[in-house]
């Protein structure tokens, strides 16, 4: 297996997870009555707890394989950072 192909697959999976699990929280705000910071403060703590639990279970289920620990750690960090990216106010120049 080519390393660049494997890395590309990991990035694609992370992108799909972000689009299907993080974006809907911000897309459901179509009425613009609630700002992104409010959604972040309300939903992120619960999301982080669930994501952390799933990642820990994934590491446990794979018997803490070094590759899987690295994968789940990077996935958790990426997911949490994507919340910050979405919740940050966009500055206009």
C-alpha angles and dihedrals in degrees: 000000000000113000094220090053092050092049090049090052091052092052091048091051092049091050092051091049092050093048094049100038109029106028097059090064089060097036092056087067093081093135091062090220092119120051125221094254090059092050089048094050093045104042107023099075092055092042091051092051092051093044092048091050092050092048092049090049090049091053092046093047091053091049092248095294108187092235093050093045088053091046096049092043092052091044092052093047091047093049093049092047092050088059089055091048092051094045096049115104114249112237118216119216 
